[in-house]
Amino acid sequence: MQEVQTILPNGTIVQERYVVEDLLGKGGFGAVYLVKDMRVKGNLFALKEVIDPNKQDRQRFIFEGEVLKRLDHKALPRVYRAFESDKQGRAYILMDYIEGPNLEVLRQRQPAKRFSLSQVLAIMDPIMEAVSYLHHQRPPIIHRDIKPANIIALEASNEAVLVDFGIAKEYDPESTTTAIRRCSPGYGAPEQYGTGTNSRTDIYGLAATIYSLLTGVVPIDALYRLTQIGSRGSDPLEPATQIVPEIPASVSDALHKAMAIDINARYATVEEFRQALLSGLAEQKRLAAMPLPAQSLAVVGAATAVEDITTKVVPVRPQPQPSRSRNRLALLLLIFVLLAGVVSAAGILYFTTHQGASANGGTPVPQPKHTVVPTATATHALTPTPRPTATASPQSSPTSSATAPPIGGTYPQLAGGYSGQIHNAPANVTKGMTLSPVHQNQGNINGEFNVSGPELIGSGPFSGTVDTQGRVSFTVTSSGVRPLLFTGTLNKDGSMSGNYCSLDNTNHCNQGVGGYGTWRVQPVPPGSASTGASMPGRLGDRRNDGVAG
């Protein structure tokens, strides 16, 4: 094999045009340089190289460079040229130089070396959108090396850019070690150590990156996880919520699923993974906005009272030690008093419960002594109280039967109808929408979806679910357009809001086959006419052949 110099020194001129100014990064396959264009006002670029590829790999590298030139996304660097140098035994891709600290550097600067959930999702949202954009190219483009160090934060604009496409890592001629060189420890999927990769490989990388940013811990490497599962039968990857309890369980579960060892057990699309994370963020905000339960306040108050009492110790003079006979007598008296108390309590309980049962004509049900209905100015009682029900107090006068999602294991009751707005992002169109009527059988829901106005299409019947945490998901089917998937949450005020997308032939969200956007609806009081119900439209952008459905 021809011996080549590994790193080009500063001042080296490539293609008689690009002067190497600095080394930005290196690996066993090549390097990335900061170069200055001698012809165009000294503009700075990033020049990525692969060293000594064979002819077939070199041609493929150049071809993929040409594919990357067609990309146009704000969270991806622009690729300008792909060329080769026979003299130096290298192939190159010239792209934008993105200046700024990477997320790994920024993470290390944080007090706990981690970010909050809202910060992470704000940073990663354009990155996830960019990866989804790559996956929808024809042919699809797989990044294969997503990690915090490959995400540059543009501090001036508060945006992020995904750099280092990683395609050069495909072209190491040493086939026995090629796979291991394709990924970074902790962020690479297990298939990158041997089997073939696909779009779910990038979903693993996204999840590992988010895991690190949220917990401050780099995930256990996939190869080590594989060996531990094979030898011990257990996965050593610690759930994110066990490292940082503030992380919602649903977000932790989503990360674990996206980082599954089995490639087919992960989310099928980036959008599906993103929706799971956004649902977790909505859950965190909803729980944070809820008042502290009265029972918790009661425990705190009781503990304070006990502390105040027990800390006031009154000194007494020492007493002579009683005899054994007096001890036995005292013990017998104590047992008698306890037995009497138990019998009395049982009698009182029997009397009160049977009196309540006979008065209501039903089975005996223990009733709480006090009921607390939370209002905007209510003060919390210091006695434990059950969760309020629809008939708990005459103070409340709800306009619909919808209730806020409970904390426990019961399903929230949806209203019989909803009315609000839907926004189609590609067309930038906002129209009215209704869900009416809404039928519910515990966690299952169905009904009719309608959208107003001629610009959008997609009205039709819907069916789906609502879970005990108030997460809503339903699918609208309409003739002539793609099915629509709506996901969202039931809010404290009874409204629902979330995102929607069009489903492709594999029943996954796909922005390339239809529309997507956001929605929000309010419960309609029983007996009122729902706005938009008399104007059945369809949910899609006619300028893009029904892109919402």
Secondary structure as UniProt FT lines:
FT   TURN            10..11
FT   STRAND          13..14
FT   TURN            15..17
FT   STRAND          18..27
FT   TURN            28..29
FT   STRAND          30..37
FT   TURN            38..42
FT   STRAND          44..51
FT   HELIX           55..68
FT   TURN            69..70
FT   TURN            74..75
FT   STRAND          79..85
FT   TURN            86..89
FT   STRAND          90..96
FT   HELIX           103..109
FT   TURN            111..112
FT   HELIX           117..135
FT   HELIX           148..150
FT   STRAND          151..154
FT   TURN            155..158
FT   STRAND          159..162
FT   HELIX           167..170
FT   HELIX           175..178
FT   HELIX           180..182
FT   TURN            185..187
FT   HELIX           190..193
FT   HELIX           199..215
FT   HELIX           222..232
FT   HELIX           240..243
FT   TURN            245..246
FT   HELIX           249..258
FT   HELIX           263..265
FT   HELIX           270..289
FT   HELIX           294..310
FT   HELIX           324..360
FT   TURN            376..377
FT   TURN            390..391
FT   TURN            394..395
FT   STRAND          418..424
FT   TURN            425..428
FT   STRAND          429..441
FT   TURN            442..443
FT   STRAND          444..451
FT   STRAND          460..466
FT   TURN            468..469
FT   STRAND          471..476
FT   TURN            479..480
FT   STRAND          484..490
FT   TURN            492..493
FT   STRAND          496..503
FT   TURN            505..506
FT   TURN            511..513
FT   STRAND          516..523
FT   TURN            526..527
FT   TURN            531..534
FT   STRAND          537..538
FT   HELIX           542..544
FT   TURN            547..548
//
